[in-house]
Amino acid sequence: MDYQVLVDALQYVFGQMISEVTPTMECIRETAYTMQRPSMVLKPKLSMYENQWRALYGENLQEGLVGFGDSPHMAMLDFDVQYYTRAK
């Protein structure tokens, strides 16, 4: 029996399976990363402050953790940056 044909067939099948699973695994990895972001875990309160969006965790600007941005998304990203900056 020519085993090379069998080896080639198995490599093809497993290659197809891996190429189909890889994007799904990447999506799961990205989702897990997103769910661990400080803004997702702490859930700061979003509001407008003057002309920018504000993501505030805590009672006020002096005692709490805050991020600002031109959109809710940018405020949450800035909140994450402030969290990691403060943690140093």
Rosetta blueprint (number, residue, H / E / L):
1 M L
2 D L
3 Y H
4 Q H
5 V H
6 L H
7 V H
8 D H
9 A H
10 L H
11 Q H
12 Y H
13 V H
14 F H
15 G H
16 Q H
17 M H
18 I H
19 S H
20 E H
21 V H
22 T H
23 P H
24 T H
25 M H
26 E H
27 C H
28 I H
29 R H
30 E H
31 T H
32 A H
33 Y H
34 T H
35 M H
36 Q L
37 R L
38 P H
39 S H
40 M H
41 V H
42 L H
43 K L
44 P L
45 K E
46 L E
47 S E
48 M E
49 Y E
50 E L
51 N L
52 Q E
53 W E
54 R E
55 A E
56 L E
57 Y E
58 G L
59 E L
60 N L
61 L L
62 Q L
63 E L
64 G L
65 L E
66 V E
67 G E
68 F E
69 G E
70 D L
71 S L
72 P H
73 H H
74 M H
75 A H
76 M H
77 L H
78 D H
79 F H
80 D H
81 V H
82 Q H
83 Y H
84 Y H
85 T H
86 R H
87 A H
88 K L
